[in-house]
Amino acid sequence: MSYVEVLLLSHLATAPSHGYELRRRVEATTGFALHNNSLYPALRRFEDAGAVTKTARPQEGRPPRHVYAITDVGRDLLHDMLAELPAELAGDEAEFLARMGQFELLTPQERCGVLDARLTALSARAAHLANLVAVSHGHPWGTVVLGELIRQTAAERRWLRGLRALDGELPTAENRTEP
């Protein structure tokens, strides 16, 4: 499953929607351009899996509009998708942020699991970037880019370690971490 599917189910968990409305809501809250060729196949897969229902609502002078609603199976699937961040997806920023943005749906222990998966991926990225510096042969612009990527990776690791130190709880004014 991808972060697109996570976003679709999470939006359906807040309210039933027809496809166009769902697409608009996802785009408005994420800035991600969602295309019909990814939206409708995902909704069809969810419907086949029993995660959503589709109801035809009549419209005057137009074909019926299909409204999608999440089911209990869909809520369980959403939870499982949020709580699990496979190693092969943990390095993908969009995959991680789609889950982190909905941490309120997870237990502190599940949040820590997602944070740990991301931290592991960032450690691997840091090692890879260090290797690239070693073989970059002093290309000046390449070195500038690598330096920025290393800085960004280190900043995110500091931020996530600070959140992880809170054992999956939401930072408060007293324990907020800054990069």
WOHU-V44175 format. One record per residue. N is the residue number from 1. RES is the residue in one small letter. OMEGA is omega in whole degrees, -180 to 180 (999 if undefined). BURIAL is I if it has 16 or more other ideal C-beta (glycine too) atoms within 10 Angstrom, else O. D_CENTER is the distance of its C-alpha to the mean C-alpha in whole Angstrom. Layout:
BEGIN
N&RES&OMEGA&BURIAL&D_CENTER  N&RES&OMEGA&BURIAL&D_CENTER
END
This chain:
BEGIN
1&m&-178&I&11  2&s&179&O&8  3&y&177&I&5  4&v&180&I&8  5&e&175&I&9  6&v&-179&I&7  7&l&179&I&7  8&l&-179&I&11  9&l&-179&I&12  10&s&177&I&10  11&h&177&I&13  12&l&178&I&15  13&a&179&I&15  14&t&179&O&17  15&a&173&O&19  16&p&-177&I&20  17&s&167&I&20  18&h&-172&I&22  19&g&-178&I&20  20&y&179&O&21  21&e&179&O&20  22&l&178&I&17  23&r&179&I&16  24&r&-179&O&17  25&r&178&I&15  26&v&-179&I&12  27&e&-178&O&14  28&a&-177&O&15  29&t&-177&O&12  30&t&-174&I&10  31&g&-180&O&13  32&f&178&O&11  33&a&-178&O&14  34&l&-178&I&14  35&h&180&O&17  36&n&-178&O&19  37&n&170&O&19  38&s&-178&O&16  39&l&-172&I&16  40&y&174&O&19  41&p&177&O&19  42&a&178&I&16  43&l&178&I&18  44&r&177&O&21  45&r&178&O&19  46&f&179&I&18  47&e&179&I&21  48&d&-179&O&23  49&a&-179&O&21  50&g&-179&O&22  51&a&176&I&19  52&v&171&I&20  53&t&178&O&23  54&k&180&O&24  55&t&177&O&27  56&a&177&O&30  57&r&-178&O&31  58&p&174&O&34  59&q&-179&O&34  60&e&176&O&38  61&g&-179&O&39  62&r&176&O&35  63&p&179&O&34  64&p&178&O&32  65&r&179&O&28  66&h&180&O&26  67&v&-178&I&24  68&y&178&I&21  69&a&180&O&21  70&i&178&I&18  71&t&175&I&21  72&d&176&O&21  73&v&178&O&20  74&g&177&I&17  75&r&177&O&16  76&d&179&O&17  77&l&178&I&14  78&l&180&I&11  79&h&-179&I&12  80&d&179&O&13  81&m&180&I&9  82&l&-174&I&8  83&a&-177&I&11  84&e&174&O&11  85&l&-177&I&9  86&p&-178&O&12  87&a&-178&O&14  88&e&178&O&14  89&l&-173&I&10  90&a&178&I&10  91&g&-179&I&11  92&d&-176&O&9  93&e&-179&O&8  94&a&178&O&5  95&e&-180&I&4  96&f&-176&I&5  97&l&177&O&4  98&a&179&I&2  99&r&-177&I&4  100&m&180&I&7  101&g&-180&O&7  102&q&-179&I&8  103&f&179&I&10  104&e&179&O&13  105&l&-177&O&13  106&l&174&I&14  107&t&176&O&17  108&p&179&O&17  109&q&178&O&18  110&e&177&I&15  111&r&180&I&13  112&c&178&I&15  113&g&179&I&14  114&v&178&I&11  115&l&179&I&12  116&d&179&O&15  117&a&179&I&13  118&r&179&I&12  119&l&177&I&15  120&t&179&O&17  121&a&179&I&15  122&l&176&I&16  123&s&177&O&19  124&a&178&O&20  125&r&180&I&19  126&a&179&I&21  127&a&179&O&24  128&h&180&O&23  129&l&178&I&24  130&a&177&O&27  131&n&178&O&28  132&l&177&O&28  133&v&-178&O&30  134&a&-178&O&32  135&v&-176&O&33  136&s&177&O&32  137&h&172&O&36  138&g&175&O&36  139&h&-170&O&34  140&p&-179&O&34  141&w&175&O&31  142&g&178&O&29  143&t&177&O&30  144&v&-179&O&29  145&v&180&O&26  146&l&178&I&25  147&g&179&O&26  148&e&178&O&24  149&l&177&I&21  150&i&179&I&22  151&r&180&O&23  152&q&-180&O&19  153&t&180&I&18  154&a&180&O&21  155&a&179&O&19  156&e&178&I&16  157&r&177&I&17  158&r&-180&O&20  159&w&-178&O&17  160&l&176&I&15  161&r&176&O&19  162&g&177&O&20  163&l&-179&I&17  164&r&179&I&18  165&a&178&O&21  166&l&179&I&21  167&d&175&O&20  168&g&178&I&17  169&e&179&O&19  170&l&177&O&18  171&p&174&O&20  172&t&179&O&23  173&a&-178&O&25  174&e&-174&O&27  175&n&-179&O&25  176&r&178&O&22  177&t&176&O&21  178&e&-180&O&22  179&p&999&O&21
END
